[in-house]
Amino acid sequence: MRKTSPFLIASLVLAVCLMLSAVIGSVSIDLTSFFTIIGSVLSGQTVPLTLQPLVTILFSLRFPRTVLIALTGAALAGSGAAYQGLFRNPLADPYLIGVASGAGLGAVMAMTISWPQQISSMLFIPLASFAGALITVWTAYFLAKSGNSLPSTNLILAGVAVSSFATALTSYLMLYSNRELHRALAWLMGGASMSGWDPVTAMLPYTVIGLGILLTCGYALNVLQFGEEQAQQLGMDVKRIRLLVIFAATLTAAAAVSFSGIIGFVGLIVPHLIRMLWGSDYRKLIPLSILGGAAFLLAADIIARRIAAPQEVPVGIITALTGAPFFLFVLRRSRRQNVW
């Protein structure tokens, strides 16, 4: 009997998580009603009158949130897998070179300005967050560059320094902006704070472009695992590949953070689990991480909605509670094996 395709398994898990995310919430929707509504809409028939209120809930609230969370998980896990391959380190994640701290600084700066609520929520805060993430990563890149070379160690150290500086500025702004303190804390803990299809529409192009580029870099990341010198001897333009991966992974992660806040550990946990289950071939690892990241964050979001119902826990807390022990497990395992 042939082994079941990992892509089929990941796709089925994602499909289940998508369905559960749509039906679970403050107003629960039973599966019979769910499939009746979906079948009626797809076939062009009129939805039964008794189910009309659920149509609004599904298509105006649940589906946009579900898609946004899935895109965020896919973006974080896909970029995390790419960073782990680029730096040849299983502990690397999308926030390694300052994406999260820069996005947080941009968002908090936007919150301190008295913009109209609609403008600040749907336009200015995500744009400021996105700009902050890109500026932070560019600064780390500029500081790490040595002549025409870009040593990975320099980039990581520069990212740590820039992240610390951005985090300090964020803390200062929050300390003297009591009016927006609660809002800033909620955003920094992560979650789908914006409703409707507008955030999905705004985030989708960046995510598709970034992940699309990363999917084409699987073979190059495989070669880089033998070392940069070996990759150059095989004819690979290591500098170009490194810049391409950094650009695509940063673009993707920045888009995710801009619209969903800072959600940690997704880019660390998912690629490592995929690697343990199905190997380190980045031609498979990156697409499987994209599927697995979407499923993982959807599952975490479902738990966040139900664990303290009717109140909602920020999904970043759930991923942190899961990710911190897993991080220690990965650290101990990598030290024991002393291999990458």
N, C-alpha and C positions, 0 to 999 in steps of 0.2 A: 504493500500500500504506500503510495507516494505521501511524502510529508506535506502537511498543510502549509500553504504559502503564508509567510509572515505578513505580507501585504493584505491578504484576505482576513487574517486574524485581527490585524490592527484596524482594518476598515469596519469589520463587524463590531468591534468594541466601540469604535467611534460612533457608529450608527446607533447603538444602544444608548450611549451617553447623550447623543443629540436628542433622541426621543424622550429620555427621562428628564432632561433639562427643560424640554418644552411642556411636559405635563405636570411637573412637580413645582409647587409654589404656594403662595398664600391661598390661592384658589386652585385646588387640585382638579385635574382633568383626567377622567378615566380613559383607558386605552380605547374602549369602544367608541366613545365620543370623539376622541382624537382622530382615529382612522376614518370615522364617518365624515368629519369635517374635511380632512385632507382628500378623501376620495371624491367628495362633492365638488371641492374647488378644482381639483385636477380634471375632473370630467365635465366641468362647466355647468353642473347642476346647482340648484338652489339648496343652500344649507337648511336643514330643518329649523323651524322657527324657535324651538326650545333650545337650540344650540347656538343661536345667533350671538348672544352675549360672549360666548367662548371664542367666537371668531375674532372679535376685537382684542381679547386678551392674548390670543395666540399670535396674530399677525402684527399687532402694534406694540406688544410688550415682550412676550416670551421669545418669539423667533429672533427679533433684533438682538436681544440680550444673549441668546444662545450662540448666534453667529459671531457676535463680538468677542465673547469668551473663547470660542473655538479658534478664531483668528489669532487672538492673543496667545493662547497656549501653543498653537502651531508656530507662531513667530518666535517665541522665546525658546522653544525646544529646538527648532531648526537652526537658529543662530547659535544656541549653546553647543550643538553638535559641531558646527563649523569652527567655533572658537576652540573647542577641545582638540580638534584635528589640527588647527593652525598652530596652536601653542604646544601640541603633543602633551597635553596635561588633562587628566580626567577630572580635575577639580576646577577647570575653567568654566565660566558661565557668561551669559550675554552682558553682564554688568561689570566685567573685569576691567575695562579701560574707561569707565566713567559714564556710561550711558544712563544708569539709574540716578546717580547723584546730579548729573547735569539736567536731566529731565525734571527731577524734583525741585531743583533751584529755579528753573524756568517757570514751573507751575506755581510755586509759592510766590514768586515775584509777581506773576499775573494776578494772583488772588489778593495781593496787597493794594491793587489799583481798583478804584471804585468804578468799575464798568457796569453797565446794565446786566442783570442776571442772565438774560438770554444770550447776549453777546459773549459774556465771560465763560459761560458753560459750554456753548456749542462751538465757539470759534477761538477766542483769545487764549484760553488756558491750554488747550491741546497744541496750538501753534507755538506758544511760548515754551511749552514742555519739549516739543520736538526740536525747536531751535536750540534750547539749552543742552539737550543731549548731543546734538551734532557739534555744537561749539566746544563742548567739553572733550569729546573724542578727538576733534581736530587739534585742540590745544595739546592733548597728550601725545598725539602723533607728531606734532611740530617739536615738542620738547624731546621726544625720543629719537628723532631722526639724527643720524650722525653721518654727515656728508651725503653720499648717495645710498647709504645702507640704513636699514631699520632693524636693529637687533630686537628680538622678541623680549628679552629681559628688560631692555630699556623701555619698551612700550608698556610692559606690565607695571614697572616701577613708576613711570610717569603717570599712568592711569591711576595708581593708588594715591599719588600726591595730589593730582588734580581732583580726584574724588573727595579726598579729605578736605580740600579747600572749599569745594562746592557745598559739601555737607555742613561745614562750619557757617558759611553764608546763609544756608537754608535755616539752620538753627537760630541764627541771629534774627532773621526776618520773622520767624515764627514767634520768637520771644517778644518782639516789639509790635506784633500785629495780632493782638488778642481778638480782634473782631473776626478774623478768619482762621483762628487757631484750630477750631474743631473741624472746619472744612478741609484745611490743609492736612491734618492728621488722618482724616478719613481717606483722602486721596492717596497719601503716602502709603497707607496700608493695602491699597489695591482693591480693585473690584469694578464692576460695570456700573459706574455712578451716573452715566448718561443713558437716556432711553431713546427709543426710536431708531430709524434706519440711517439718520444723518451721520452718526459716528462710524457706522459700518461702511458707508459710502466713502467717507473721508479716509479711513484707514486702509481700505482694500487695495488701492493702487500701490501704495508703498510696500505692503505685505507681499503682494503678488510679484512685484519687480524684485524685491530683495530675496524672497525664497526661490524665485525662478533662477536667479543668478547662482545662488548656493547649490541648487540641484545640478547645475552644470559643472560644479567644481569638485564633484565626488572623486573622480580619478586623480585630479591634481592633489587633493588632500591625502589620498592613499600613497602617492609617491613621496609626499613630504614627510611621511612617517619614517622614512629611511634616513632623514636628515637633509638639510638644505644643500650641502655639498654634493651628496649623491643625486639629489633632484636636479641640480645644475648640470652634472655630468650626463644626465639622461636627456638634456636639452630643454629643461623646463625653465621658464622665466619666473624665478622664485619671487622677485620683487613685484612683478605684475600680479601674480596670483595672490600674494599676501595683501596687496592693496585692494584687489577685487573682493576678497573674502571679508576684509575689515569693513569695506564700504557697504557691501550687501548685508552683512550681519548687523552692523550698526544701524543702517536704515531700517531694517526689519524690527530690531529690538526697540529702537526709538519710537517707531510708530505704535508698537504695542504699549509701551509705557505711557505715551502721550494720551491714549484714550482709555486705558484701564488702570493707571497708577502703577506703583512699583510692586510687582508680584515676584517674590524671590523663589529660588530653588527649582523652578520648572526646567530651566535650561541646564541644570546640573543633574537632576534626578532622571528625567526621561531619556536623554541620550545614553546615560550610563546603564540604565536598565535594558535598553534596546541592544547595547553592545554586549551585555552579559547573556542575553537570550539568543541573539542572531549574529553576533560577530561584529568586526570592526571595519568592514568594507563600507567606505563612506558613500559609495554609489547606492547602497541600500540603507545605510545608517541615517543619512539626512532625510530621505522621504519617510522612512519609518518613524523617525523622531517627530516629524511634522504631524503625522497622523496620531502618534502617541501623545504628543504634547497637547493637542486639541482635546483628546479624550480625557487625559489626566486633569486638565484645568476645569473641564466641564464637571467631572466627578467631584473635584474640590469645591466648585461653586454650588453644586447640589447640596453637599454637606454643609456649606456655609449658610445656605438658606434654611436648612431644617434643624440644625443643631441647637439653635436658641429661638426657634419660631415662637411668636410671629416676628421677632426682631431678626435682623440679618447680620451675620458676622462677616467682616471683610474677608474676602477669599485669600488675601495675602497672609492672614493669620493661619489659615488652614494649611497652606503650602509651607509656611515656616515650621509649623508643628510637625509636619511630615518630613520636611527637608533637612532640618537640623540633625536629627538622628541619622538620616541617610548619609549626610555629609561626613559625619564621624565614622560611619561604617566604611565609606569609600576611602577616607584618609587612612584608616587602620589597614584596610585590605591592600592598598597601594604600597604602604610602608612594609608590610609583611612580605609581599611578593617582590618588591623593589624593582618592578618593571612597569612599563607603560603599555 
